[in-house]
């Protein structure tokens, strides 16, 4: 492939990688999420003629990353390997691990990265009301696991 194609792909990666990585890390944890991102981008490189014309690049590559990552038997790990930051509850990582994948994706992307319900719905290939349900159930489960009391 020529220099122009490589530059097009680099621009493509620059545009899609951050959102794709966030979505896959939300789904699988830090290590598997990063690996799934790399696998999805590798697929995009190997199938560049097809990948460059995808309508919803991030959602499609999210599914590629999911399918490539599901082959592995490694667990979802949400704790960072470096020292824990003092500003978050140490019970958060296990609580996130206990959520369903769709709940975790909705909670992390909407509350952590300020994605819109519609954006998460497009990513997951479901309706906005379904994402809202995943978000509400996930937040309820997190509150229960972390023993958070809501003030009315």
DOVO-624368 format. One record per atom (N, C-alpha, C, O, CB): residue in one letter; atom name; z, y, x. Coordinates in steps of 0.001 Angstrom, whole numbers. Glycine has a CB too. Layout:
// residues N
PT residu atome      c3      c2      c1
PT      A    CA       Z       Y       X
...
***
This chain:
// residues 152
PT residu atome      c3      c2      c1
PT      X     N       0   -1185     838
PT      X    CA       0       0       0
PT      X     C       0    1238     876
PT      X     O     585    1255    1959
PT      X    CB    1209       4    -949
PT      X     N    -651    2247     397
PT      X    CA    -829    3448    1185
PT      X     C     336    4410    1101
PT      X     O    1305    4199     373
PT      X    CB   -2060    4135     764
PT      X     N     203    5474    1875
PT      X    CA    1238    6506    1944
PT      X     C    1461    7176     591
PT      X     O    2601    7476     236
PT      X    CB     863    7555    2985
PT      X     N     402    7413    -161
PT      X    CA     531    8060   -1478
PT      X     C    1346    7179   -2418
PT      X     O    2216    7671   -3137
PT      X    CB    -867    8350   -2091
PT      X     N    1067    5885   -2414
PT      X    CA    1805    4955   -3274
PT      X     C    3273    4930   -2869
PT      X     O    4151    4936   -3731
PT      X    CB    1200    3531   -3196
PT      X     N    3545    4902   -1583
PT      X    CA    4931    4890   -1116
PT      X     C    5658    6161   -1547
PT      X     O    6820    6103   -1949
PT      X    CB    4983    4742     413
PT      X     N    4990    7300   -1467
PT      X    CA    5607    8557   -1891
PT      X     C    5847    8569   -3402
PT      X     O    6876    9066   -3862
PT      X    CB    4725    9747   -1487
PT      X     N    4904    8026   -4173
PT      X    CA    5092    7920   -5621
PT      X     C    6314    7053   -5933
PT      X     O    7126    7393   -6794
PT      X    CB    3826    7333   -6295
PT      X     N    6431    5933   -5227
PT      X    CA    7558    5035   -5464
PT      X     C    8872    5701   -5061
PT      X     O    9867    5559   -5773
PT      X    CB    7369    3718   -4692
PT      X     N    8903    6413   -3956
PT      X    CA   10118    7107   -3539
PT      X     C   10549    8128   -4586
PT      X     O   11742    8267   -4859
PT      X    CB    9904    7795   -2187
PT      X     N    9593    8843   -5175
PT      X    CA    9904    9789   -6245
PT      X     C   10450    9052   -7466
PT      X     O   11414    9491   -8092
PT      X    CB    8652   10605   -6628
PT      X     N    9822    7934   -7790
PT      X    CA   10265    7081   -8892
PT      X     C   11715    6653   -8681
PT      X     O   12537    6773   -9588
PT      X    CB    9352    5842   -9022
PT      X     N   12027    6157   -7492
PT      X    CA   13397    5713   -7175
PT      X     C   14365    6883   -7278
PT      X     O   15452    6743   -7837
PT      X    CB   13463    5089   -5755
PT      X     N   13983    8012   -6754
PT      X    CA   14837    9208   -6820
PT      X     C   15158    9559   -8272
PT      X     O   16280    9959   -8583
PT      X    CB   14151   10407   -6122
PT      X     N   14184    9410   -9150
PT      X    CA   14363    9774  -10560
PT      X     C   15176    8759  -11354
PT      X     O   15989    9148  -12192
PT      X    CB   13023    9946  -11209
PT      X     N   14972    7458  -11108
PT      X    CA   15597    6448  -11959
PT      X     C   16848    5797  -11367
PT      X     O   17701    5320  -12115
PT      X    CB   14605    5389  -12264
PT      X     N   16971    5770  -10057
PT      X    CA   18056    4997   -9439
PT      X     C   19456    5419   -9866
PT      X     O   20256    4543  -10193
PT      X    CB   17956    5103   -7959
PT      X     N   19802    6700   -9885
PT      X    CA   21193    7044  -10241
PT      X     C   21601    6548  -11638
PT      X     O   22673    5965  -11798
PT      X    CB   21379    8554  -10171
PT      X     N   20766    6773  -12627
PT      X    CA   21096    6328  -13985
PT      X     C   21075    4814  -14098
PT      X     O   21929    4224  -14759
PT      X    CB   20127    6933  -14992
PT      X     N   20109    4192  -13461
PT      X    CA   20025    2733  -13478
PT      X     C   21267    2120  -12824
PT      X     O   21849    1176  -13359
PT      X    CB   18745    2255  -12755
PT      X     N   21665    2648  -11685
PT      X    CA   22846    2139  -10979
PT      X     C   24099    2313  -11819
PT      X     O   24916    1397  -11905
PT      X    CB   23016    2850   -9633
PT      X     N   24263    3468  -12435
PT      X    CA   25438    3682  -13284
PT      X     C   25488    2678  -14421
PT      X     O   26546    2125  -14722
PT      X    CB   25440    5101  -13846
PT      X     N   24351    2442  -15049
PT      X    CA   24306    1505  -16176
PT      X     C   24627      85  -15719
PT      X     O   25391    -618  -16382
PT      X    CB   22924    1542  -16850
PT      X     N   24060    -339  -14610
PT      X    CA   24300   -1704  -14139
PT      X     C   25703   -1882  -13570
PT      X     O   26283   -2960  -13695
PT      X    CB   23275   -2077  -13089
PT      X     N   26254    -853  -12953
PT      X    CA   27645    -929  -12499
PT      X     C   28571    -977  -13703
PT      X     O   29574   -1691  -13682
PT      X    CB   28000     274  -11589
PT      X     N   28251    -227  -14750
PT      X    CA   29057    -289  -15972
PT      X     C   29020   -1688  -16571
PT      X     O   30023   -2164  -17103
PT      X    CB   28560     741  -17002
PT      X     N   27881   -2344  -16488
PT      X    CA   27739   -3682  -17063
PT      X     C   28387   -4754  -16207
PT      X     O   29013   -5666  -16748
PT      X    CB   26282   -4010  -17259
PT      X     N   28257   -4675  -14870
PT      X    CA   28621   -5791  -14005
PT      X     C   29679   -5505  -12948
PT      X     O   30069   -6418  -12221
PT      X    CB   27425   -6271  -13338
PT      X     N   30145   -4290  -12840
PT      X    CA   31075   -3972  -11765
PT      X     C   30324   -3444  -10558
PT      X     O   29093   -3423  -10537
PT      X    CB   31902   -5202  -11381
PT      X     N   31076   -3016   -9550
PT      X    CA   30467   -2302   -8432
PT      X     C   29509   -3157   -7608
PT      X     O   28359   -2769   -7403
PT      X    CB   31539   -1767   -7541
PT      X     N   29959   -4293   -7143
PT      X    CA   29116   -5108   -6259
PT      X     C   27894   -5656   -6984
PT      X     O   26764   -5442   -6544
PT      X    CB   29925   -6260   -5677
PT      X     N   28110   -6361   -8093
PT      X    CA   26985   -6940   -8823
PT      X     C   26078   -5858   -9391
PT      X     O   24862   -6041   -9456
PT      X    CB   27487   -7839   -9946
PT      X     N   26651   -4739   -9800
PT      X    CA   25840   -3640  -10332
PT      X     C   24903   -3064   -9292
PT      X     O   23738   -2787   -9576
PT      X    CB   26730   -2546  -10869
PT      X     N   25420   -2884   -8077
PT      X    CA   24565   -2382   -6991
PT      X     C   23508   -3413   -6618
PT      X     O   22354   -3065   -6365
PT      X    CB   25413   -2021   -5753
PT      X     N   23906   -4685   -6583
PT      X    CA   22929   -5740   -6285
PT      X     C   21848   -5804   -7357
PT      X     O   20667   -5951   -7042
PT      X    CB   23628   -7102   -6164
PT      X     N   22248   -5694   -8622
PT      X    CA   21287   -5735   -9731
PT      X     C   20343   -4540   -9664
PT      X     O   19159   -4664   -9977
PT      X    CB   22022   -5756  -11089
PT      X     N   20861   -3389   -9260
PT      X    CA   20012   -2199   -9101
PT      X     C   18963   -2448   -8028
PT      X     O   17786   -2143   -8217
PT      X    CB   20865    -955   -8740
PT      X     N   19393   -2998   -6911
PT      X    CA   18450   -3296   -5823
PT      X     C   17405   -4308   -6276
PT      X     O   16225   -4166   -5955
PT      X    CB   19200   -3829   -4586
PT      X     N   17825   -5320   -7015
PT      X    CA   16883   -6328   -7524
PT      X     C   15871   -5699   -8479
PT      X     O   14681   -6006   -8417
PT      X    CB   17642   -7465   -8237
PT      X     N   16340   -4828   -9351
PT      X    CA   15441   -4173  -10308
PT      X     C   14435   -3274   -9589
PT      X     O   13257   -3248   -9942
PT      X    CB   16250   -3350  -11329
PT      X     N   14896   -2550   -8597
PT      X    CA   13988   -1683   -7841
PT      X     C   13026   -2495   -6984
PT      X     O   11883   -2088   -6778
PT      X    CB   14784    -723   -6960
PT      X     N   13481   -3636   -6486
PT      X    CA   12575   -4526   -5756
PT      X     C   11469   -5007   -6690
PT      X     O   10294   -5025   -6324
PT      X    CB   13347   -5735   -5154
PT      X     N   11866   -5399   -7911
PT      X    CA   10870   -5815   -8895
PT      X     C    9871   -4686   -9149
PT      X     O    8664   -4919   -9220
PT      X    CB   11554   -6236  -10216
PT      X     N   10386   -3454   -9284
PT      X    CA    9499   -2305   -9537
PT      X     C    8510   -2121   -8390
PT      X     O    7339   -1825   -8627
PT      X    CB   10324   -1013   -9734
PT      X     N    8961   -2289   -7161
PT      X    CA    8070   -2153   -6007
PT      X     C    7003   -3234   -6022
PT      X     O    5821   -2964   -5812
PT      X    CB    8867   -2215   -4698
PT      X     N    7442   -4471   -6274
PT      X    CA    6509   -5599   -6273
PT      X     C    5527   -5537   -7443
PT      X     O    4448   -6127   -7377
PT      X    CB    7279   -6909   -6320
PT      X     N    5888   -4836   -8498
PT      X    CA    5055   -4719   -9697
PT      X     C    4742   -3252   -9977
PT      X     O    4758   -2816  -11128
PT      X    CB    5756   -5363  -10918
PT      X     N    4460   -2500   -8926
PT      X    CA    4335   -1055   -9021
PT      X     C    3294    -607  -10049
PT      X     O    3542     333  -10804
PT      X    CB    3985    -494   -7675
PT      X     N    2162   -1252  -10086
PT      X    CA    1117    -842  -11032
PT      X     C    1617    -907  -12473
PT      X     O    1244     -78  -13302
PT      X    CB    -127   -1726  -10870
PT      X     N    2448   -1877  -12762
PT      X    CA    3035   -2012  -14106
PT      X     C    4231   -1078  -14283
PT      X     O    4363    -419  -15314
PT      X    CB    3466   -3469  -14359
PT      X     N    5096   -1026  -13278
PT      X    CA    6352    -275  -13380
PT      X     C    6130    1225  -13528
PT      X     O    6864    1887  -14262
PT      X    CB    7210    -538  -12164
PT      X     N    5133    1765  -12844
PT      X    CA    4959    3220  -12873
PT      X     C    4567    3740  -14249
PT      X     O    4754    4922  -14539
PT      X    CB    3916    3633  -11866
PT      X     N    4023    2869  -15103
PT      X    CA    3584    3297  -16424
PT      X     C    4519    2882  -17555
PT      X     O    4171    3040  -18726
PT      X    CB    2227    2755  -16689
PT      X     N    5687    2360  -17233
PT      X    CA    6639    1963  -18265
PT      X     C    7070    3177  -19085
PT      X     O    7258    4265  -18541
PT      X    CB    7865    1276  -17635
PT      X     N    7225    2986  -20390
PT      X    CA    7667    4087  -21252
PT      X     C    9123    4456  -21003
PT      X     O    9440    5625  -20783
PT      X    CB    7476    3718  -22716
PT      X     N   10000    3477  -21037
PT      X    CA   11418    3724  -20803
PT      X     C   11821    2960  -19546
PT      X     O   12338    1845  -19613
PT      X    CB   12290    3293  -22039
PT      X     N   11575    3582  -18413
PT      X    CA   11745    2923  -17122
PT      X     C   13169    2410  -16905
PT      X     O   13363    1281  -16455
PT      X    CB   11374    3876  -16009
PT      X     N   14161    3236  -17224
PT      X    CA   15544    2851  -16969
PT      X     C   15948    1667  -17839
PT      X     O   16574     729  -17348
PT      X    CB   16482    4034  -17217
PT      X     N   15601    1696  -19115
PT      X    CA   15962     588  -20007
PT      X     C   15274    -705  -19573
PT      X     O   15893   -1770  -19579
PT      X    CB   15587     924  -21465
PT      X     N   14012    -617  -19202
PT      X    CA   13297   -1821  -18777
PT      X     C   13902   -2382  -17494
PT      X     O   14143   -3585  -17387
PT      X    CB   11802   -1517  -18572
PT      X     N   14144   -1509  -16524
PT      X    CA   14714   -1967  -15260
PT      X     C   16157   -2437  -15427
PT      X     O   16617   -3295  -14674
PT      X    CB   14649    -854  -14222
PT      X     N   16871   -1887  -16404
PT      X    CA   18219   -2374  -16723
PT      X     C   18140   -3846  -17121
PT      X     O   18953   -4658  -16679
PT      X    CB   18867   -1527  -17867
PT      X     N   17164   -4186  -17953
PT      X    CA   16996   -5576  -18374
PT      X     C   16561   -6475  -17209
PT      X     O   16992   -7624  -17104
PT      X    CB   15972   -5659  -19507
PT      X     N   15708   -5938  -16343
PT      X    CA   15319   -6694  -15148
PT      X     C   16556   -6962  -14297
PT      X     O   16773   -8088  -13850
PT      X    CB   14241   -5925  -14324
PT      X     N   17357   -5942  -14075
PT      X    CA   18579   -6099  -13289
PT      X     C   19547   -7078  -13930
PT      X     O   20189   -7868  -13238
PT      X    CB   19257   -4758  -13104
PT      X     N   19651   -7027  -15255
PT      X    CA   20513   -7977  -15960
PT      X     C   20041   -9404  -15727
PT      X     O   20833  -10277  -15374
PT      X    CB   20544   -7668  -17464
PT      X     N   18758   -9636  -15925
PT      X    CA   18260  -11006  -15811
PT      X     C   18359  -11515  -14377
PT      X     O   18680  -12684  -14164
PT      X    CB   16812  -11085  -16294
PT      X     N   18093  -10666  -13397
PT      X    CA   18200  -11086  -11999
PT      X     C   19660  -11335  -11614
PT      X     O   19948  -12220  -10808
PT      X    CB   17582  -10025  -11071
PT      X     N   20571  -10564  -12185
PT      X    CA   21982  -10676  -11840
PT      X     C   22664  -11846  -12535
PT      X     O   23621  -12401  -11995
PT      X    CB   22695   -9398  -12187
PT      X     N   22208  -12229  -13693
PT      X    CA   22852  -13305  -14446
PT      X     C   22698  -14656  -13757
PT      X     O   23438  -15590  -14066
PT      X    CB   22277  -13376  -15851
PT      X     N   21758  -14776  -12839
PT      X    CA   21582  -16029  -12113
PT      X     C   22755  -16315  -11181
PT      X     O   22991  -17466  -10813
PT      X    CB   20288  -15993  -11320
PT      X     N   23468  -15298  -10810
PT      X    CA   24568  -15471   -9873
PT      X     C   25845  -15813  -10607
PT      X     O   26036  -15421  -11758
PT      X    CB   24764  -14216   -9034
PT      X     N   26708  -16538   -9946
PT      X    CA   27968  -16960  -10547
PT      X     C   29141  -16078  -10118
PT      X     O   30299  -16445  -10320
PT      X    CB   28252  -18401  -10184
PT      X     N   28850  -14924   -9531
PT      X    CA   29932  -14050   -9093
PT      X     C   30525  -13317  -10294
PT      X     O   29799  -12947  -11216
PT      X    CB   29426  -13040   -8035
PT      X     N   31831  -13109  -10285
PT      X    CA   32479  -12445  -11418
PT      X     C   32219  -10943  -11410
PT      X     O   31868  -10363  -10383
PT      X    CB   33982  -12710  -11398
PT      X     N   32400  -10324  -12583
PT      X    CA   32324   -8874  -12679
PT      X     C   33605   -8311  -12081
PT      X     O   34702   -8658  -12519
PT      X    CB   32126   -8399  -14163
PT      X     N   33471   -7448  -11086
PT      X    CA   34648   -6861  -10440
PT      X     C   34528   -5351  -10552
PT      X     O   33555   -4755  -10092
PT      X    CB   34775   -7311   -8936
PT      X     N   35527   -4747  -11168
PT      X    CA   35475   -3311  -11409
PT      X     C   36380   -2511  -10493
PT      X     O   36437   -1286  -10599
PT      X    CB   35836   -3027  -12823
PT      X     N   37079   -3171   -9605
PT      X    CA   37916   -2447   -8665
PT      X     C   37100   -2123   -7426
PT      X     O   36338   -2954   -6932
PT      X    CB   39179   -3261   -8299
PT      X     N   37268    -930   -6943
PT      X    CA   36606    -538   -5705
PT      X     C   37311   -1203   -4535
PT      X     O   38515   -1456   -4582
PT      X    CB   36596    1003   -5539
PT      X     N   36557   -1479   -3493
PT      X    CA   37148   -2132   -2331
PT      X     C   38010   -1166   -1516
PT      X     O   38937   -1604    -834
PT      X    CB   36054   -2721   -1451
PT      X     N   37724     133   -1572
PT      X    CA   38525    1089    -812
PT      X     C   39828    1384   -1568
PT      X     O   40034     894   -2679
PT      X    CB   37723    2402    -561
PT      X     N   40683    2168    -969
PT      X    CA   41995    2470   -1556
PT      X     C   41835    3098   -2940
PT      X     O   40887    3838   -3203
PT      X    CB   42798    3415    -633
PT      X     N   42775    2786   -3802
PT      X    CA   42733    3310   -5167
PT      X     C   43035    4805   -5191
PT      X     O   43873    5310   -4444
PT      X    CB   43728    2559   -6058
PT      X     N   42324    5485   -6070
PT      X    CA   42559    6907   -6269
PT      X     C   43821    7064   -7114
PT      X     O   44027    6290   -8049
PT      X    CB   41328    7599   -6948
PT      X     N   44661    8034   -6812
PT      X    CA   45912    8182   -7555
PT      X     C   45722    8723   -8967
PT      X     O   46672    8703   -9750
PT      X    CB   46838    9085   -6803
PT      X     N   44535    9204   -9323
PT      X    CA   44344    9852  -10609
PT      X     C   43878    8923  -11716
PT      X     O   43548    9395  -12804
PT      X    CB   43374   10949  -10462
PT      X     N   43838    7625  -11477
PT      X    CA   43520    6735  -12589
PT      X     C   44510    5585  -12649
PT      X     O   45099    5187  -11644
PT      X    CB   42090    6199  -12461
PT      X     N   44672    5072  -13841
PT      X    CA   45626    3996  -14100
PT      X     C   45162    2719  -13419
PT      X     O   44010    2325  -13597
PT      X    CB   45800    3767  -15616
PT      X     N   46016    2056  -12647
PT      X    CA   45609     824  -11968
PT      X     C   45254    -301  -12948
PT      X     O   44611   -1274  -12555
PT      X    CB   46718     360  -11041
PT      X     N   45658    -183  -14193
PT      X    CA   45306   -1184  -15197
PT      X     C   43923    -990  -15784
PT      X     O   43457   -1814  -16571
PT      X    CB   46310   -1168  -16298
PT      X     N   43257     102  -15404
PT      X    CA   41942     397  -15985
PT      X     C   40895    -652  -15613
PT      X     O   40141   -1097  -16478
PT      X    CB   41470    1770  -15532
PT      X     N   40837   -1051  -14355
PT      X    CA   39816   -2012  -13935
PT      X     C   39940   -3339  -14683
PT      X     O   38939   -3831  -15203
PT      X    CB   39913   -2254  -12433
PT      X     N   41128   -3934  -14754
PT      X    CA   41228   -5181  -15533
PT      X     C   40936   -4973  -17024
PT      X     O   40378   -5851  -17682
PT      X    CB   42621   -5782  -15369
PT      X     N   41316   -3815  -17542
PT      X    CA   41047   -3534  -18955
PT      X     C   39544   -3421  -19202
PT      X     O   39044   -3903  -20218
PT      X    CB   41760   -2235  -19396
PT      X     N   38829   -2791  -18285
PT      X    CA   37369   -2704  -18410
PT      X     C   36742   -4091  -18308
PT      X     O   35802   -4406  -19036
PT      X    CB   36784   -1773  -17324
PT      X     N   37255   -4904  -17419
PT      X    CA   36731   -6264  -17256
PT      X     C   36879   -7086  -18526
PT      X     O   36071   -7976  -18793
PT      X    CB   37437   -6966  -16108
PT      X     N   37904   -6791  -19304
PT      X    CA   38170   -7561  -20514
PT      X     C   37255   -7173  -21678
PT      X     O   37163   -7911  -22659
PT      X    CB   39612   -7383  -20923
PT      X     N   36583   -6033  -21583
PT      X    CA   35668   -5605  -22649
PT      X     C   34406   -6453  -22630
PT      X     O   34075   -7067  -21616
PT      X    CB   35309   -4109  -22498
PT      X     N   33704   -6484  -23758
PT      X    CA   32383   -7107  -23753
PT      X     C   31465   -6224  -22916
PT      X     O   31757   -5048  -22697
PT      X    CB   31822   -7296  -25216
PT      X     N   30374   -6784  -22456
PT      X    CA   29440   -6012  -21632
PT      X     C   28951   -4767  -22369
PT      X     O   28912   -3684  -21784
PT      X    CB   28245   -6883  -21222
PT      X     N   28577   -4902  -23643
PT      X    CA   28071   -3750  -24391
PT      X     C   29151   -2700  -24626
PT      X     O   28866   -1503  -24585
PT      X    CB   27500   -4203  -25724
PT      X     N   30381   -3131  -24871
PT      X    CA   31477   -2172  -25020
PT      X     C   31693   -1419  -23716
PT      X     O   31838    -197  -23714
PT      X    CB   32776   -2885  -25449
PT      X     N   31714   -2151  -22613
PT      X    CA   31934   -1542  -21299
PT      X     C   30832    -547  -20968
PT      X     O   31108     555  -20493
PT      X    CB   32011   -2622  -20213
PT      X     N   29594    -927  -21215
PT      X    CA   28476     -25  -20940
PT      X     C   28608    1245  -21772
PT      X     O   28430    2346  -21252
PT      X    CB   27130    -721  -21229
PT      X     N   28915    1103  -23050
PT      X    CA   29058    2273  -23925
PT      X     C   30208    3166  -23459
PT      X     O   30037    4380  -23340
PT      X    CB   29292    1829  -25384
PT      X     N   31362    2587  -23197
PT      X    CA   32537    3368  -22795
PT      X     C   32288    4089  -21476
PT      X     O   32546    5288  -21367
PT      X    CB   33771    2460  -22673
PT      X     N   31792    3377  -20482
PT      X    CA   31628    3982  -19154
PT      X     C   30523    5038  -19152
PT      X     O   30704    6123  -18599
PT      X    CB   31317    2900  -18112
PT      X     N   29394    4730  -19761
PT      X    CA   28298    5698  -19710
PT      X     C   28572    6924  -20571
PT      X     O   28240    8041  -20174
PT      X    CB   27005    5043  -20154
PT      X     N   29169    6734  -21737
PT      X    CA   29410    7874  -22632
PT      X     C   30604    8694  -22154
PT      X     O   30511    9917  -22043
PT      X    CB   29646    7389  -24076
PT      X     N   31715    8038  -21873
PT      X    CA   32916    8788  -21474
PT      X     C   32946    9111  -19990
PT      X     O   33472   10153  -19599
PT      X    CB   34155    8007  -21837
PT      X     N   32400    8252  -19168
PT      X    CA   32449    8475  -17729
PT      X     C   31306    9317  -17193
PT      X     O   31494   10120  -16279
PT      X    CB   32459    7171  -17029
PT      X     N   30114    9135  -17764
PT      X    CA   28937    9821  -17235
PT      X     C   28265   10752  -18233
PT      X     O   27190   11290  -17967
PT      X    CB   27945    8816  -16765
PT      X     N   28906   10938  -19384
PT      X    CA   28460   11889  -20400
PT      X     C   27062   11613  -20934
PT      X     O   26318   12544  -21244
PT      X    CB   28503   13267  -19843
PT      X     N   26697   10316  -21045
PT      X    CA   25446    9973  -21695
PT      X     C   25618   10194  -23189
PT      X     O   26737   10163  -23701
PT      X    CB   25026    8504  -21383
PT      X     N   24533   10414  -23874
PT      X    CA   24526   10547  -25335
PT      X     C   24441    9158  -25959
PT      X     O   23942    8220  -25338
PT      X    CB   23338   11443  -25817
PT      X     N   24929    9036  -27186
PT      X    CA   24832    7774  -27916
PT      X     C   23393    7277  -27944
PT      X     O   23133    6091  -27745
PT      X    CB   25363    7937  -29346
PT      X     N   22470    8183  -28190
PT      X    CA   21052    7841  -28269
PT      X     C   20541    7257  -26954
PT      X     O   19758    6307  -26957
PT      X    CB   20235    9073  -28645
PT      X     N   20981    7820  -25835
PT      X    CA   20544    7326  -24525
PT      X     C   21041    5900  -24277
PT      X     O   20305    5062  -23755
PT      X    CB   21045    8259  -23410
PT      X     N   22277    5636  -24649
PT      X    CA   22822    4287  -24476
PT      X     C   22128    3324  -25434
PT      X     O   21867    2174  -25078
PT      X    CB   24356    4276  -24711
PT      X     N   21828    3785  -26646
PT      X    CA   21111    2940  -27614
PT      X     C   19738    2551  -27065
PT      X     O   19326    1398  -27190
PT      X    CB   20957    3674  -28975
PT      X     N   19032    3501  -26462
PT      X    CA   17724    3200  -25869
PT      X     C   17864    2221  -24708
PT      X     O   17046    1314  -24553
PT      X    CB   17042    4493  -25389
PT      X     N   18890    2403  -23902
PT      X    CA   19124    1523  -22768
PT      X     C   19362      86  -23228
PT      X     O   18785    -853  -22681
PT      X    CB   20313    2019  -21949
PT      X     N   20219     -76  -24239
PT      X    CA   20588   -1402  -24712
PT      X     C   19612   -1987  -25724
PT      X     O   19673   -3176  -26034
PT      X    CB   21945   -1351  -25314
PT      X     N   18705   -1146  -26243
PT      X    CA   17746   -1622  -27239
PT      X     C   18390   -1897  -28591
PT      X     O   18007   -2830  -29296
PT      X    CB   17068   -2873  -26741
PT      X     N   19378   -1069  -28945
PT      X    CA   20074   -1211  -30227
PT      X     C   20112     144  -30921
PT      X     O   19682    1152  -30360
PT      X    CB   21518   -1771  -30028
PT      X     N   20626     157  -32134
PT      X    CA   20742    1403  -32880
PT      X     C   21930    2242  -32428
PT      X     O   22865    1741  -31803
PT      X    CB   20859    1109  -34354
PT      X     N   21873    3522  -32755
PT      X    CA   22951    4445  -32402
PT      X     C   24261    4015  -33060
PT      X     O   25320    4108  -32438
PT      X    CB   22589    5883  -32821
PT      X     N   24206    3552  -34297
PT      X    CA   25432    3128  -34979
PT      X     C   26053    1914  -34288
PT      X     O   27276    1771  -34275
PT      X    CB   25140    2803  -36452
PT      X     N   25235    1054  -33724
PT      X    CA   25749    -100  -32985
PT      X     C   26466     362  -31724
PT      X     O   27529    -158  -31384
PT      X    CB   24606   -1074  -32626
PT      X     N   25886    1336  -31031
PT      X    CA   26533    1881  -29831
PT      X     C   27850    2543  -30218
PT      X     O   28851    2391  -29517
PT      X    CB   25602    2899  -29109
PT      X     N   27855    3271  -31323
PT      X    CA   29089    3918  -31794
PT      X     C   30172    2868  -32049
PT      X     O   31339    3077  -31717
PT      X    CB   28821    4739  -33088
PT      X     N   29780    1754  -32631
PT      X    CA   30715     660  -32888
PT      X     C   31240      74  -31578
PT      X     O   32443    -152  -31444
PT      X    CB   30040    -436  -33727
PT      X     N   30353    -177  -30608
PT      X    CA   30776    -678  -29295
PT      X     C   31749     305  -28639
PT      X     O   32758    -101  -28062
PT      X    CB   29547    -910  -28377
PT      X     N   31439    1582  -28732
PT      X    CA   32283    2611  -28130
PT      X     C   33665    2619  -28775
PT      X     O   34678    2622  -28075
PT      X    CB   31625    3994  -28264
PT      X     N   33711    2621  -30097
PT      X    CA   34996    2664  -30798
PT      X     C   35835    1427  -30509
PT      X     O   37034    1534  -30248
PT      X    CB   34773    2797  -32299
PT      X     N   35211     260  -30555
PT      X    CA   35949    -983  -30274
PT      X     C   36412   -1039  -28818
PT      X     O   37529   -1468  -28528
PT      X    CB   35072   -2208  -30590
PT      X     N   35546    -605  -27914
PT      X    CA   35917    -596  -26505
PT      X     C   37061     356  -26221
PT      X     O   37983      16  -25480
PT      X    CB   34730    -228  -25658
PT      X     N   37011    1551  -26804
PT      X    CA   38087    2524  -26593
PT      X     C   39391    2024  -27205
PT      X     O   40459    2207  -26620
PT      X    CB   37708    3890  -27196
PT      X     N   39315    1400  -28363
PT      X    CA   40522     843  -28995
PT      X     C   41125    -243  -28093
PT      X     O   42340    -284  -27900
PT      X    CB   40190     256  -30411
PT      X     N   40285   -1111  -27548
PT      X    CA   40770   -2170  -26663
PT      X     C   41380   -1588  -25385
PT      X     O   42407   -2073  -24912
PT      X    CB   39628   -3133  -26311
PT      X     N   40753    -557  -24830
PT      X    CA   41309      81  -23637
PT      X     C   42660     728  -23934
PT      X     O   43603     592  -23155
PT      X    CB   40335    1129  -23091
PT      X     N   42750    1427  -25056
PT      X    CA   44020    2056  -25425
PT      X     C   45115    1005  -25585
PT      X     O   46241    1201  -25129
PT      X    CB   43864    2865  -26728
PT      X     N   44781    -103  -26228
PT      X    CA   45761   -1164  -26395
PT      X     C   46164   -1770  -25053
PT      X     O   47350   -1987  -24802
PT      X    CB   45210   -2244  -27311
PT      X     N   45196   -2039  -24201
PT      X    CA   45481   -2669  -22902
PT      X     C   46309   -1739  -22023
PT      X     O   47181   -2198  -21286
PT      X    CB   44169   -3049  -22182
PT      X     N   46043    -438  -22094
PT      X    CA   46744     537  -21254
PT      X     C   47962    1117  -21955
PT      X     O   48659    1970  -21406
PT      X    CB   45801    1661  -20853
PT      X     N   48212     646  -23172
PT      X    CA   49351    1090  -23979
PT      X     C   49353    2605  -24169
PT      X     O   50379    3267  -24010
PT      X    CB   50661     647  -23331
PT      X     N   48181    3137  -24510
PT      X    CA   48028    4560  -24767
PT      X     C   48316    4819  -26226
PT      X     O   47776    4137  -27097
PT      X    CB   46615    5055  -24386
PT      X     N   49152    5789  -26503
PT      X    CA   49483    6155  -27875
PT      X     C   48709    7421  -28206
PT      X     O   48811    8433  -27514
PT      X    CB   51030    6362  -28065
PT      X     N   47933    7341  -29281
PT      X    CA   47163    8517  -29702
PT      X     C   48043    9459  -30504
PT      X     O   48822    9029  -31355
PT      X    CB   45930    8101  -30532
PT      X     N   47911   10723  -30230
PT      X    CA   48621   11747  -31019
PT      X     C   47721   12192  -32147
PT      X     O   46539   12465  -31938
PT      X    CB   49042   12970  -30136
PT      X     N   48270   12265  -33330
PT      X    CA   47467   12717  -34480
PT      X     C   47377   14210  -34542
PT      X     O   46740   14753  -35444
PT      X    CB   48043   12198  -35774
***
